[in-house]
């Protein structure tokens, strides 16, 4: 806002970044879990259940988006003059 960007653009950009980071993080987490599952010996009880992983990944994605929406509230409320450090 301080350099003239529109609020709508900043909100869309923030939410897009949250979605991209969430997807990358979830893919990495599931991938690392699968690698650990494949490396672990058969004696250790470990269940790699895709349904459970999908459920919890969905919950994490929803929480991430809500967190991004909280950030957009701060973007909407920000005063560009104050953000530049000028007080009038």
VMD Tcl script that draws the C-alpha trace (Angstrom):
set ca {
  {0.00 0.00 0.00}
  {2.84 2.36 0.80}
  {4.15 2.20 -2.78}
  {0.74 2.43 -4.43}
  {-0.34 -1.20 -4.76}
  {-4.08 -1.73 -4.57}
  {-5.53 -3.52 -1.56}
  {-7.24 -6.15 -3.74}
  {-3.94 -7.00 -5.43}
  {-2.16 -7.32 -2.08}
  {-4.90 -9.57 -0.65}
  {-4.94 -11.84 -3.72}
  {-1.16 -12.01 -3.70}
  {-1.07 -12.93 -0.01}
  {-3.68 -15.67 -0.39}
  {-1.94 -17.06 -3.50}
  {1.34 -17.25 -1.61}
  {-0.37 -19.02 1.29}
  {-1.96 -21.57 -1.05}
  {1.30 -22.23 -2.93}
  {3.32 -22.63 0.29}
  {0.67 -24.88 1.79}
  {0.59 -27.17 -1.25}
  {4.38 -27.40 -1.43}
  {4.64 -28.07 2.31}
  {1.97 -30.76 2.27}
  {3.54 -32.52 -0.71}
  {6.94 -32.45 0.99}
  {5.50 -33.73 4.29}
  {3.65 -36.61 2.63}
  {6.72 -37.42 0.54}
  {9.02 -37.52 3.57}
  {6.49 -39.63 5.46}
  {6.32 -42.10 2.57}
  {10.14 -42.31 2.42}
  {10.27 -43.02 6.16}
  {7.53 -45.63 5.71}
  {9.54 -47.36 3.00}
  {12.81 -47.27 4.99}
  {11.43 -48.46 8.34}
  {11.76 -52.15 9.16}
  {8.66 -54.34 9.04}
  {8.87 -54.93 12.81}
  {7.88 -51.34 13.58}
  {4.12 -50.80 13.36}
  {3.51 -47.87 11.03}
  {0.43 -47.29 8.91}
  {0.61 -45.07 5.83}
  {-3.11 -44.45 5.30}
  {-3.80 -42.11 2.38}
  {-7.36 -41.39 3.55}
  {-6.17 -40.16 6.96}
  {-3.36 -38.19 5.36}
  {-5.85 -36.54 2.97}
  {-8.19 -35.63 5.85}
  {-5.46 -34.01 7.94}
  {-3.94 -32.32 4.89}
  {-7.34 -30.78 4.16}
  {-7.61 -29.52 7.72}
  {-4.12 -28.02 7.55}
  {-4.96 -26.36 4.22}
  {-8.14 -24.81 5.64}
  {-6.33 -23.52 8.72}
  {-3.58 -22.07 6.51}
  {-6.12 -20.21 4.39}
  {-7.81 -18.80 7.50}
  {-4.39 -17.66 8.70}
  {-3.86 -15.94 5.37}
  {-7.24 -14.25 5.70}
  {-6.15 -12.86 9.06}
  {-3.13 -11.33 7.33}
  {-5.38 -9.75 4.71}
  {-7.30 -8.06 7.52}
  {-4.05 -6.35 8.54}
  {-3.43 -5.34 4.92}
  {-6.89 -3.79 4.67}
  {-6.48 -1.88 7.93}
  {-2.95 -0.59 7.17}
  {-2.51 3.12 6.60}
  {0.00 3.79 3.79}
  {1.28 7.00 5.38}
  {1.94 5.23 8.67}
  {3.53 2.27 6.88}
  {6.08 4.62 5.31}
  {6.95 5.90 8.78}
  {5.44 9.36 8.43}
  {3.17 10.53 11.17}
  {0.85 13.46 10.53}
}
mol new
graphics top color blue
foreach p $ca { graphics top sphere $p radius 0.5 }
foreach p [lrange $ca 0 end-1] q [lrange $ca 1 end] { graphics top cylinder $p $q radius 0.2 }
display resetview
